[in-house]
Amino acid sequence: MPSLFLLLPLTLPLTAHADWYQTQGSAPLSLGNEAARQQALEQALTEALLQAGASLTTVQSVTNGALSEQRLDIAAQGELMDYVVLKEHNSQGRLWLTLRADIWPNKKVTPKCNGNYHPGITLTRFSIQYPEQARFGQIYDLGAAVTNKLTQQLSSSVNLMTNLSHQVATDKSLPRSPGLRQGADLLAKQQQSRLLLSGIISDISMEEGNWMKWRFSDMPRQFALNVTLEDSFTGEQLLQKNYQVEAPWGYSKHAKVRVQEQGFWHSSYGQSADQLLLQVARDVVNAQSCMKAIGHILQQSEEGILMDLGRQAGIKPGDRFTLVHRRQIQPGYYSETSSEAQFVVQQSHTDYSLLAPADRNAKQVRVAPGDVLTALH
């Protein structure tokens, strides 16, 4: 009996009753009816969990299109009890499912994090790893189109500070400039971003095929991305993942496709790429959702300490921070000394905050530009 195991994020609001969520999922019919139905089901169930406030993880098993053998993560805050497929139809080479999911809360578990902090993210332009693969359709501008689409999907969910027109990759296995930490320091200083989101389109290949195949069948084409999300302060990789999907290309062999236009994104291939980018956006949101705020001290005055984080990063009056002395040893390398001194936010503006000493240690300690403040949870 074929089965599909789904990795579904799950963090649900604490309510006293089960809630129904109606969502839609789709998948290319070229996968085959059963595989397309399971992929569309996975997408719709994931959407339902996200609508319910998902951020943690649970594993579900889908066997022949039916949910079974639920295995709940111990930290999950809700349970997917049941679902009903309301509508199923084929359109534009895709299978579409509309379902209603019944999600029951688990009040015994507390949230993993409050998610108030929104670190600045810089998204660098994606490039095509093997440009020769772009010859079918002349889609050499796909990197820019993918970057723009991902920007749209991220803009309402994260603190997207800048969108660089050139590529700055952090994954050592990808083409990149040397000096990761030096580049990250420059990024943090000039772009006011803590996180760097970069990647490369690693596969858009398809078969050469003869004219009979191109005329009488849907030619499949790959779409794969390698994506990295890195903390420029610590060098930690928060997300490093390969995403891949295959979908019908749907264009003639010698067509020139305008990937920046909506017509491309409404095609079967474009819709599959769009859904994959939506999953990338979800993973980015989850990866940065529980981070602890770290701010740089800009200056100290009689009024208090000026920090380079403000309302845009989720900082609000009353938030408390501890002081860390940070000194550069050489480019890319630092020494850090923790302090017991605590400071509390008095004023929070768009991109900076004013903090005052919260205890005796803080009133006596000396700070300097380059020192950092770490949030207390």
N, C-alpha and C positions, 0 to 999 in steps of 0.2 A: 504494500500500500504506500504510494508516494506521499511524502510529507515535506513541509516547508517550515523551518524554524525561524521565527521572527524575533528580532531584537527590538523591543518597543520601549521608548522612554516612558517613565511613569512617575509623576508627582502630582497628586490631585488635591483640590481644595477640601478642607475638612467640613463636610456637610453631614446632615443626619439622615439622608436618604439617597437612593441611587438616582443618577441623572442620565437622561438620554441625550446623545449627541449625534446629529445627522451630518454625514460627510460623504465625499465622493472620491473615488480613485480610478485610475486608468492605466492601461498597459498596451503595448503594440500587439496586434493580432498575429504578427509574424512569429511570435514566440510559441504559438500553438494555443488552442482554446484553454486548456487546463493551466498551463504556465502563465498565460496572460491573466486568467481569472485570479490566480493566487497572488500575482504581483499587484493587481488592482486592489485586491482585498487587503494586502499588507499596507498599501499606501493609504487606503481609507481608514483602516483601524489606527494607524499611526496618527493620522489627522485628528481622529476622535480623541485620542489620548492627549495630543497637544492642545486641543481646544479645552480639555479639562485641566490644563495647567501642568503638563508633563515636564519633568526634567531628570528624573532618576530612571532606573532600568528594571524591566521585568522581561522574562522570556515566555513566549507563548508558542504553542505548536499548532499548526494548521494542517489537518490531514484531509485530503480531497476536498478542500474548500471549506471545511468546518473546523471551528475552534475546539481544541481538546487539550487535555493534559496541561493545565495551567501550572506554571512554576513561577511563583511570585518571589521577587527579590525581597530580602528581609527588610530593606530600607524603603521599599515602595510604600506609597501612601494611598493606594487605591487598587481596586481589582476590576478587571474587565470581565463582567459576569456573563454577558450574552450580546449577540448582535442579530439584526434582521436585515437581509438584503431587500431593499424596497424597489429597486429598479436595476435592470441590466440591459444594455443595448450596445450596438456597434456603430461607430461613426468615425470617419476620416482615418480608417485603418487601425482603430483602437477599440478595445473593449472598455466600457465605462460601467462602473458599479456605484450605486448610491445605497448607503446603508445607514442604519441607526444602531448605535452602540450603547449598551447599558453599563455604566461605570459606577461601582459601589465603593464608598470611601472606607479607609481603614484609620480610625481615629486614635489607634494606639501608637502611631508613629509620628514623630515630629519632623518638620522639614529639615533637610540637610543643611540649607543655608538660607539667608534672607534675600540674597540677590540684589541688595540696594546699590552696590558699587558697579559702575559701568565703565570699565577701562576704555581709553581711546584706542581705536583700531585703525591702522593704515592698511588698505588693500592695494597691493601692487598688481600691475597689469600681467595677466596670464599670457604666455607665449606658446607657440606650437613647437614641440620638441623635434618633430620630423616634418619640416615644411613641405617636403615632397608629397606627403600624404594629402595635402590640401589641393592638389591639382584637380581632382574631381570636384567640380563646382566652383573652382577658383576661390576657395574660402580662406584665403590667406589672412583675412581680417577677423577670423573667428576668435582669436585671443581677446581683442578689444570688445567684441560683442559679448563674449562670455563674462568678461569683467564687468561690463555695464549691467548685464542681467543679474549677476550676483550682488552688485551694489544695490539694485532695486529691492532685492529680496532681503538684504540685511539692514537697509536704512531705517526701518521702523522698529527693529528689535535690538540693535546694538548701538554703541556710541561710535559711529563711523566718522572719523575725523578727516581723513584725506584719502584720495584715490590717485595714486601715482601713475603717470603716463608711461613710466619705464618699469622694467622688472627688477625687483630686489628679492632674490630667492634666499631662503634660510636653510633649506634642506641640502646637506652636503653632497647628496647623490645627484643633485640637479646642477645645471650650469649656473654659476654664480660668481660674484666677485669675492675675493678672499677677505678675511677680517670680519667675521660675523659680529663679534661684540663691539668692534669699533663702529661698524655700520649701524648696529642697534643703538649705540649711544648717540650717534648723529641723528638717527631717526627720532629718538625720544626727545632730543633737544630742539630740533628744527620743526618737527611735525607735531609735537605735543601728543604723541601716541605712545602707548605702552606696548601694544600688541602689533605684531606684523603678520598679516595674512598674505601668503604667497603661494604660488603653485605653477604648474605647467600642464598643458594639454598633451598627454603622453601618447594618445592613440586615437586617430580618426581614420584608420585604414579601412579599405574595402577591396573586394576582389576586382581584378581587371575586367573579367567577364566578356563574352562575345555579344554581338548586337542582339542575338535572340534573347539572351538573359535580360539585357537592359530593356528590351521592348515588352517582354511578356511576363516578367516577374519583378517583384519588389527586391531590389538589391539591398542586402543588409550592410550597415556601416557601424563601426565602433565609435564610441565616444567615451574617453577615459581621462581622468584628471588625477594628478598627484597634488595634494593640498597640505600645507603646513601652517599652523598657527603657533607663533612663538612669543614668549614673554621677553621683551627687549631688556628688562631690568635684571632678570635672573638667567636668561639663556635657556629656560625650560621650554620644551616642546609640549604645548597643551593639546595639540592635535596634529597627527601625521597619518594620513590615510589615502588610500587609492580608491577611487570611485570609477565604476565602469558600467556601461549599458550598451546593448546592441539594438538598433532600430532600423526600419526600412528607410532608405535614402529618399526614394520617391521622386527624384529628378532625372532628367535624361542625362546621358553620358557626357554631353558637351555643353550642358547648361551652365550659365554663370549665375551663381546664387548670391543674393544680397543678404548676408547674415545679420546686418544691422536692422533690417526691416521686419515688421511684425509678421509678414507672410511666411518667413522662414520659421519663426517660433510657433506658428500655428500648424506647421507640417508635422508629420509623425515623428521625424527625426528631431525636429526642434522641440516638440513637446516632451520627448523622452529626455533630451538634454536639460530642459527646463525643470523637470521633476528631479533629475539628479542634482542640479544646482540647488533646488529647494532642500534636499537632504543635506548638502554641504552647509547651507545656511543654518539649518537646525543644529547640526553638530557644532558649528562655531558658537552659536548661542549657548548651548549646553556647556561647552568647554570653558567658557569665560564667566559662567553664571555664579560660581562660588569663589571667585578670587578675592583676596584680601587687598584692600586699598593701600597703595604705597604712593606717597606724595613727596616731591622735592621741595626743600625750603628755599624760597627765593631771597628773603631778607628778614632781619629782625629789627623791630623798632620799639618805641615806647608803647605803642598800641598792641603789640603782640608779634606773632610769627606769621609771615605771608607764605602760603603753600600753593603750589601750582595745580591743585584740584578744586573743582567747584561743583555747582549744581549739575552741570552737564555730565559729570562723572558720578552723580548720585550722592554727593556730599551735602549734609544738612547740619544746621546748628544743633549742638549737643553731641555730635559724633566725637569719640575720643581716640587719640593717637599716642603712640609711644615714640620716643626719639631714638634714632640710630645714627651714630657718627659714621660717615662714609668718606674715605679718602682714596684717591686714585694713586696706585703704585706705578703703573705704566698704562698706556692705552689699552683698554679692555680688561684691566685687572684692578680690583679694589680691595681695601681692607674695611671691614665693618665691625663696629663696636656697639653693642646694645646698651641702652641707658634705661634706668627705671623711671625717668622723667616722663610725665604724661601731660598732654595738652588737649584742650577741648575747643571745638569749633564754635566761634562766636558769630561770625558772619559768613555766609556762603553766597558767592556771586557766580556768574556763568562759568568762568574758567579759573577762578582762584578763591581761596578762603582765608579768613583771618582767625588765628587760634590764640588762645590765652593759656597761661600755665594753669594746670589743674591740681598741682600739689607743690609741696615745698621744694622737692628736687627740681621741678621744672622752673621754679623761680630763680634758682641758683645756677642752673646749667647755662653754659655758653654754646650757642649754635652758630653755624657758618653756612653760607651757600654751598650746596653739595650734600649736606646732611639730609636725611630722609625721615619721614614720619610714616609709621606703619599702623594701620587701623587695628583697634581692639574689637573683637567680635563678642 
